[in-house]
Amino acid sequence: MSLSETKLIQRLTQDLPADSSVLTGPGDDCAVLDWSGSKLLFKTDAIVEGIHFERNTPPEAIGRKALARA
């Protein structure tokens, strides 16, 4: 079964409790938290074999791409 990125985020976050420190909840790729009076961004992005890299791509190159996208 294949899930879109949006559906995957919904599935992973559906049971998370509400918290007043979450200023902007998990959405497309980012959430904003109040962290001791500062705003902290949590960012993520998926990279998918066959779309963002090929099977024979070295792991180091995949990791570099993942870091650059986040």
Secondary structure, DSSP 8 states (H G I E B T S, - for coil): ----HHHHHHHHHTT----TTEEE-S-SSEEEEEETTEEEEEE-----BTTTB-TTS-HHHHHHHHHHH-
